[in-house]
Amino acid sequence: MGQTETPSREQIMQRIQVALVEFGVESDHLRPEASLEELDIDSLDLFELGQILHQDFGIEVEAQDFDEVETLGEAQEAMLRHLK
């Protein structure tokens, strides 16, 4: 089997945004500086996002990656750190 191509930051960011819209977050609220509280994103949502990224891209995200995350941008960066 051939090696799968590493997803780009843009592909991952787009997938995160699609997932959040599916979770019920309005797309016009998806700004990096938006707080997770403002977007009504909780730890379960972050866990689900991690699972989606694992399924779609093979990215391993751990719950503790989000321990000090307060904004959408910080959450995205926490997930992007796992790109290989």
Secondary structure by P-SEA (a helix, b strand, c coil): ccccccccaaaaaaaaaaaaaaacccccccccccccccccccaaaaaaaaaaaaaccccccccccccccccaaaaaaaaacccc
